[in-house]
């Protein structure tokens, strides 16, 4: 039987932390609505990577005890639902950005204050 090497969880935590940090920095420093939107998606994907990594770690630990276990699959199902909600968010968010561009001919978030009046 061909067994793949198990990558330590520390690598996944570091990757997820790096992606989430890039997303936070992008949201806090950028003015373009599309870039901010992409950074929010990056943060969601960082959480998804971490959930899948911990799910796999839990499954490997449970598989060592019982070979017929399905433990650890719940988080992967949760990641699937997060991706569905993120897809719906993209649809609504891009529609808002398109309407913003049609009204003020810019996607700069500083112009959002004009929509109050």
C-alpha positions as CSV (number, residue, x, y, z in Angstrom):
1,X,0.0,0.0,0.0
2,X,1.3,3.4,-1.0
3,X,1.2,5.8,2.0
4,X,1.7,9.5,1.5
5,X,3.9,11.4,4.0
6,X,2.0,13.5,6.5
7,X,2.9,17.1,6.4
8,X,3.1,18.7,9.9
9,X,0.2,20.8,11.0
10,X,2.6,23.7,11.7
11,X,3.0,24.2,7.9
12,X,-0.7,24.6,7.4
13,X,-1.1,27.0,10.3
14,X,1.8,29.1,9.0
15,X,0.2,29.1,5.5
16,X,-3.2,30.0,6.8
17,X,-1.8,32.8,9.0
18,X,0.1,34.2,6.1
19,X,-2.9,34.2,3.9
20,X,-5.1,35.7,6.6
21,X,-2.5,38.4,7.3
22,X,-2.3,39.4,3.6
23,X,-6.0,39.6,3.5
24,X,-6.2,41.8,6.6
25,X,-3.5,44.1,5.3
26,X,-5.2,44.4,2.0
27,X,-8.6,45.2,3.5
28,X,-7.1,47.9,5.8
29,X,-4.8,49.6,3.3
30,X,-6.5,49.4,-0.1
31,X,-9.2,51.8,-1.4
32,X,-10.3,49.8,-4.4
33,X,-13.5,47.9,-3.7
34,X,-12.6,45.0,-5.9
35,X,-9.2,44.5,-4.2
36,X,-10.9,44.7,-0.8
37,X,-13.4,42.1,-2.0
38,X,-10.6,39.8,-3.1
39,X,-8.8,40.2,0.2
40,X,-12.0,39.2,2.1
41,X,-12.1,36.1,-0.1
42,X,-8.5,35.4,0.7
43,X,-9.3,35.5,4.4
44,X,-12.2,33.1,3.9
45,X,-9.9,30.7,2.1
46,X,-7.3,30.9,4.8
47,X,-9.9,29.8,7.3
48,X,-10.9,27.0,4.9
49,X,-7.3,25.8,4.7
50,X,-7.0,25.7,8.4
51,X,-10.3,23.8,8.8
52,X,-9.3,21.2,6.3
53,X,-5.9,20.8,7.9
54,X,-7.3,20.2,11.4
55,X,-10.0,17.9,9.9
56,X,-7.3,15.8,8.3
57,X,-5.3,15.8,11.5
58,X,-8.3,14.6,13.4
59,X,-9.1,12.0,10.8
60,X,-5.6,10.5,10.9
61,X,-5.7,10.3,14.7
62,X,-9.1,8.6,14.6
63,X,-8.1,6.3,11.8
64,X,-5.2,5.0,13.9
65,X,-7.7,3.7,16.4
66,X,-10.6,2.6,14.2
67,X,-10.1,2.0,10.5
68,X,-13.8,2.4,9.6
69,X,-14.1,5.9,11.1
70,X,-15.6,8.9,9.4
71,X,-14.3,11.3,12.0
72,X,-12.9,14.5,10.7
73,X,-15.2,14.8,7.7
74,X,-17.5,17.3,9.4
75,X,-15.1,20.2,9.0
76,X,-14.7,19.4,5.3
77,X,-18.5,19.6,4.9
78,X,-18.5,22.9,6.8
79,X,-15.8,24.2,4.4
80,X,-18.1,23.2,1.5
81,X,-20.9,25.3,3.0
82,X,-18.5,28.2,3.6
83,X,-17.6,28.1,-0.1
84,X,-21.3,28.1,-1.1
85,X,-21.9,31.2,1.1
86,X,-18.8,32.8,-0.3
87,X,-20.0,32.3,-3.9
88,X,-23.3,33.9,-3.0
89,X,-21.3,36.8,-1.4
90,X,-19.4,37.2,-4.6
91,X,-22.6,37.5,-6.6
92,X,-24.1,40.1,-4.4
93,X,-20.8,42.0,-3.8
94,X,-20.0,42.2,-7.5
95,X,-23.5,43.4,-8.2
96,X,-23.1,46.2,-5.7
97,X,-19.7,47.1,-7.1
98,X,-21.1,47.3,-10.6
99,X,-23.9,49.5,-9.5
100,X,-21.4,51.7,-7.6
101,X,-19.4,52.0,-10.8
102,X,-22.4,52.9,-12.9
103,X,-23.5,55.6,-10.4
104,X,-20.2,57.3,-9.6
105,X,-17.8,55.9,-12.3
106,X,-15.3,54.7,-9.7
107,X,-14.8,51.8,-7.4
108,X,-13.0,53.8,-4.8
109,X,-14.5,53.3,-1.4
110,X,-14.0,56.9,-0.4
111,X,-16.9,57.8,-2.8
112,X,-19.3,55.7,-0.8
113,X,-20.1,58.6,1.5
114,X,-21.8,60.3,-1.5
115,X,-24.4,57.6,-1.6
116,X,-25.8,58.7,1.8
117,X,-27.5,61.8,0.3
